[in-house]
Amino acid sequence: MSENPYQTYDARILEVKDLTSREKLFTLRFLDPEVEAKFDFKPGQFIIVDIRGFGEFPISICSSPTRKGYFQLCIRKVGRMTKFVHKMKEGDVVGIRGPYGNGFPMEKMEGSNLILVAGGLGMAPLRSVLWYAIDTGKYENVWLLYGTKAYEDILFRDEIIHLLKHGEAMNCSVKLAYEVESPSCIYLEQGFSDRVCKGVVTDLFRGEEFDVENTYALICGPPVMYKFVIRELLDRKLSPGRIYMTLERRMRCGVGKCGHCVVGTSVSMKYICQDGPVFTYWDALSTRGLI
Amino acid sequence: MRYIKLPSENFERFFKSLEAWGTLYAPVKKGDIYSFQEVHDPAEIALDYTRTMLPPKKFFFRPREAILRLKNGRWEEEVEAEPMVLFGLHSCDIHGLKILDKVYLNEPADPYYKSRREKTLIIGISCMPDEYCFCKSLGTHFAMDGFDLFLHELPDGWLVRIGSVRGHEIAWENGELFEEVTDEDLANFKEFEEKRAKAFQKELPQEGLADMLDLAYNSPVWKKYAEICLACGNCNMVCPTCRCYEVCDSWMDAYSSVRERRYDSCFMENHGLVAGGHNFRPTRLDRFRHRYYCKSYFDPTAGYNCVGCGRCDEFCPAKIEHVKVLEEVRGSLQ
């Protein structure tokens, strides 16, 4: 392997699956067995996808490292690069470098309850945590609170519905909030009246009590969501050090050089790509501009 | 530190001898500005220059450079570095390179920067401050390391400090050009430094600065200056410690493409933009404040990200003064 941190490695698209009208799930595997064997990541880490000759973009890995032999990316069509990627088919090859960033402290959280709070596309990095927690079985209870726009926008819908039905057996409890009413949502709500409701993700906290001494919250969603979710958690006296959030910036390099993800002031300066992208709420309190 | 003396009459021979170590670059005068250029004749050098427009970072982290070339679907790495001798760096610029090292040599090291840095000799030269310099306040007015040789002006030659093994080798190979330092030379050196210390017109008291600036996050002074600022990004380009870059792929023909990087500026609107259109620094105020905070970040192990070279002041078309902004922001707290 090259010493050059900007070199990218061939990975073949094994499968492309439509998740919604905007998001596709890409399953990839490195071509070089040596690269494949060395590639290991933690939930919450990200990689950089290289469409050679067109550019690169950072994206978090949405599969769990417990599932070996492949990794998955959930890509929303939003701009020039992702539009290009959405045209790619099974068998096509892209460049990949990484993984980058700190990821969630999965080992530190072992034995605790996990509350995953996802909004929209924020489901992608938290899916990695979700399956990691279920596969390893090292966590007490796992709650997934997922806020989505409409039934059609639910990412990994099959998995979510599967966990709604059978999650209890895996110590996993899923709750879903939707904003736009539709027959499918009402049908879902009738089936799981205690866990599916119309509203926003913070509504899912209603009536929930948890042991603040033994619980971690992990949040990912659009920038506007953090403030409201954090307020719910702080109201229940969860320590800012137990609230983890994964943040987004458009990193060009991923290795702490290009400067695009720098945040902070004269007393605290962080590179989201290396110091993050996972931060505690305490980090956000002590570093201005983080959220 | 080892000290030797280079008498004035040997300067030319000494300078010529440096060519054996790599391509020689030194400050020359071009119109109204100074610039580091390839030099063959010592008469071309502006020994008493104030500051160049672009700092010596341009030799290691280039304004625009190809990092990868696409051949047959794969990126070929282009890590080339020719041996260079940078002659005549001021202390502030040597400190500036040390700050860049912190970023670019930090693991994983940037291979382009690293190979050029390793193949380059740095020869410092003493200077007299002008109205823009405030390096003394930041402790960057004297370099203790980060150079191979450092030349201090004496009435009849140069007092040379040797800062590295390579510097020692140069002195060794040109042994006949150097003399031992006398007491008189030391007295002259001391006199020069004292005169220089008194010549600074600008000062930025460091005491509690990082803390005060953080507390003054919402100061109206930021807004006042953000409105004067033209957001041209000149200050980023000329700053010896600004190191943001943008990456762009461009096609040379139907089969080959090149991945280039070029200087980026945090004053540009898309610096804080992410996919989907959210901007983390949407206003000029956000971007203005971000640059000042980035420069004023106090790293407990390495100090400030600013070396007080005065370039951003001299080349600011809106005549915004770095020290004045920070002083006013601090003052607005009371």
Boltz contact constraints between the chains, C-beta under 6 A:
constraints:
  - contact:
      token1: [A, 4]
      token2: [B, 77]
      max_distance: 6.0
  - contact:
      token1: [A, 4]
      token2: [B, 111]
      max_distance: 6.0
  - contact:
      token1: [A, 5]
      token2: [B, 108]
      max_distance: 6.0
  - contact:
      token1: [A, 6]
      token2: [B, 67]
      max_distance: 6.0
  - contact:
      token1: [A, 52]
      token2: [B, 70]
      max_distance: 6.0
  - contact:
      token1: [A, 53]
      token2: [B, 70]
      max_distance: 6.0
  - contact:
      token1: [A, 53]
      token2: [B, 249]
      max_distance: 6.0
  - contact:
      token1: [A, 53]
      token2: [B, 257]
      max_distance: 6.0
  - contact:
      token1: [A, 54]
      token2: [B, 249]
      max_distance: 6.0
  - contact:
      token1: [A, 55]
      token2: [B, 249]
      max_distance: 6.0
  - contact:
      token1: [A, 78]
      token2: [B, 275]
      max_distance: 6.0
  - contact:
      token1: [A, 78]
      token2: [B, 276]
      max_distance: 6.0
  - contact:
      token1: [A, 79]
      token2: [B, 275]
      max_distance: 6.0
  - contact:
      token1: [A, 223]
      token2: [B, 278]
      max_distance: 6.0
  - contact:
      token1: [A, 248]
      token2: [B, 274]
      max_distance: 6.0
  - contact:
      token1: [A, 250]
      token2: [B, 274]
      max_distance: 6.0
  - contact:
      token1: [A, 252]
      token2: [B, 247]
      max_distance: 6.0
  - contact:
      token1: [A, 255]
      token2: [B, 108]
      max_distance: 6.0
  - contact:
      token1: [A, 257]
      token2: [B, 110]
      max_distance: 6.0
  - contact:
      token1: [A, 258]
      token2: [B, 245]
      max_distance: 6.0
  - contact:
      token1: [A, 259]
      token2: [B, 244]
      max_distance: 6.0
  - contact:
      token1: [A, 265]
      token2: [B, 214]
      max_distance: 6.0
  - contact:
      token1: [A, 265]
      token2: [B, 293]
      max_distance: 6.0
  - contact:
      token1: [A, 266]
      token2: [B, 210]
      max_distance: 6.0
  - contact:
      token1: [A, 266]
      token2: [B, 213]
      max_distance: 6.0
  - contact:
      token1: [A, 266]
      token2: [B, 214]
      max_distance: 6.0
  - contact:
      token1: [A, 266]
      token2: [B, 293]
      max_distance: 6.0
  - contact:
      token1: [A, 266]
      token2: [B, 296]
      max_distance: 6.0
  - contact:
      token1: [A, 266]
      token2: [B, 297]
      max_distance: 6.0
  - contact:
      token1: [A, 266]
      token2: [B, 298]
      max_distance: 6.0
  - contact:
      token1: [A, 267]
      token2: [B, 210]
      max_distance: 6.0
  - contact:
      token1: [A, 267]
      token2: [B, 214]
      max_distance: 6.0
  - contact:
      token1: [A, 269]
      token2: [B, 297]
      max_distance: 6.0
